[in-house]
Amino acid sequence: MGKWKLRDYIETIGLGFRFTRKYFVSIFLAVIGVFTITIGLFLLIIFIGSIPLSTVYGPFDEIFDVFDSIGDALSGVNNVQAVGIVLFAGSALFAPFLIALGALFGLGQEIIESGNADAEEALHWYRQKFSRLAAGGIAQFLFIIGPIGMEYIIAAWYYGNQEVDSSSFMILLIIAIGWFLFSSGVFSMVFPSIVDGMSVLASIKHSVNLARNNFSAVFSIWITFASLGLLLLGPFIAQDLADFPVIMGQWYELYIIAVGLLIGLILLPVYVISASRAYLIISDPNIQQEQDIQTEGSQ
Amino acid sequence: MNPVKAPHPMKDLEIITDPNTIKVLFDKIRAVIVFKYLVNEEMTVKQLADALGKNPGNVLRHIERLKSVGLVQQVRTEKTQTGIVQRFYRATAREYRLGIADMIRANGGIKTYAKDRLRSMILGLEAYGVSIPETRMNDALSILEKLIERENQISSEIAIINEEFWNSLPTHQQEDASRLMRDVMLTRDEKYLQLKDEWWSLVTSFQKTQ
């Protein structure tokens, strides 16, 4: 495997920002393009999903009422079935977003390998790799969320009708977050591998091997961006999920919009470019350093 | 396909038998990438894009497709001064030929293409005064198919051992060396010589004397 040094880490993150700035227009258009298609696909999935659900819960007034019926379905089943419903519905609903993310990795590899970016290419990757990216994304989702669902089932079985005390809840939460961060890191090279032409199964194996043999490379990049993302989403998590107000009034809504744009248009492209570069470096055991500046004009 | 694996030595000749591979090469840009550039030298996506006048992303997707069917492989990776990580790609063989027998066994258009190709080769002998009648055409097609297959099989087993030296040779010298080596290997093969005899007998029996 390729060697990964502190210098590579700094250089990779720096290049992620530099290339995002340099090709911002192309990246911006690519993000807008793939996510527009994604939203369309997402709505289509909701529409298709609402057809069988409406036969059970009656016709929906609005398309998003489908989420209410999923909530109804969850309240009337046991814990194992609930986890199954969450995994199934989550896979279907997240798949379009994961395909979009995978398509951006195609653009990321193009930028790192040739020093060029074309917004249209992201759409080509989206179309060409649609099924593999969807299958790879769903597989990652199940591997990452599945064990958290198992933890929920075990905890629900262990505690029964008893209320979970705060320290036990905190331990369960830390385990879940820890697994989420660890497994997401392990699978963070799946999309670059699919873009590189591998099958879904080979990509998963490759990603696991890369993470095992190049732990510092894979996790230094992943943890950096996961931490930045969590930091930006911190006030949202505290306010909406933990009911602990941090930002008041209309500033909160503005903050959410600003964070959404920052993550979607800056942090995500920088991460994709950085992860693509890390992938190209660590996936070749005999990587060389160029001796003369022969591709100076390539950027 | 897996970039972790070390590249295989370049073959002198590879026989393409998989219909999927043939379909991949029906794309003109992919065919040019392989037959014009990557059989001769290792190149990066950027270099290929410049040579073809295409977008690097477009070339990258073609390369990925060619890698997936084993026509192209990644040979090395290099970090440039500008931070780009460029991969060098090369064809897996110096020359490719279509496996006639496999194509004939295939279905649909490929089978028809292969049969038409063999027939046109035989009809072309008319220029040398060789006119094979329709009654013997099937025999001629069968012998020629076997002969080409055997020649391809023997030739494809020849590996380029010293790749660095090979790459330093001009194209005409590579072609000469390749032809000489194939000749040596073919003249040692009993089955090939037997088929050659059959072919020679058939062709000369229908050759008009001047």
Interface residues (C-beta under 8 A of the other chain):
Chain A: M1 G2 E11 G14 L15 R18 G106 L107 Q109 E110 I112 E113 S114 G115 N116 A117 D118 E120 E121 H124 W125 Q128 V195 D196 G197 M198 A202 H206 N209 R277 L280 I281 S283 D284 P285 N286 I287 Q288 Q289 E290 I293 Q294 T295 E296 S298 Q299
Chain B: M1 N2 P3 V4 A6 T44 V45 K46 A49 N55 P56 G57 N58 V59 L60 R61 E64 R65 K67 S68 Q74 R76 T77 E78 K79 T80 Q81 T82 G83 I84 V85 Q86 R87
